[in-house]
């Protein structure tokens, strides 16, 4: 069962949110707060790309699969996971709900984000959180601003505690920017569970005058898992497929 979950990239956990850990201290130097102009922004309406992905776990052979990603900004995200041309699962995310259809075990989930966890994220998330990760920008709707800690070959910004203004989530965050303000890495810890993830971005190129990464890497220390992805066929402002269908025979995943 463990191998199957890794193959699918996703471990579904149906439950409620943990409460925010208010014991974490906040250290802020307002003179060094990041302004909105210092971080990369999304400047297009549509993006799509394919990911040639590899999952690496200690004492396991690497698992290879392909992911197709389509994003109409601030509206919908479509993800299709397949291996050797066989579809494993499909997901559609909107700002209001997530739909997950698992072709291997014939299950589905449709509902709010607060009862669903992604294996590679392993912390509470919403539509805008996933959109930011897959577009290489900072998370929206979090306060306070990040603070500049070090200006060296990379720009290091940090916050001991940032709260999401839309739902109960508090994170500790360290962000490193390249000198051209593209995102180098984003390390996030959920302060309620202390689960962490680090996302790294590299090999930036210009795609239709948009500077975009060609490689990304997830490191999930709590699960001793790494995900490496090489992006192909990146398309900017070209609409892509976003449909999803739930077969009648599939079993619904419900809360415990």
PyMOL commands that set and color helices and strands:
alter all, ss='L'
color gray80, all
select helices_A, chain A and resi 2-8+30-32+36-38+113-115+127-135+221-223
alter helices_A, ss='H'
color red, helices_A
select strands_A, chain A and resi 46-57+63-72+76-83+86-94+98-102+107-111+142-143+147-151+155-164+170-177+183-190+196-202+205-207+210-212+215-220+225-236+251-252
alter strands_A, ss='S'
color yellow, strands_A
deselect
rebuild
show_as cartoon
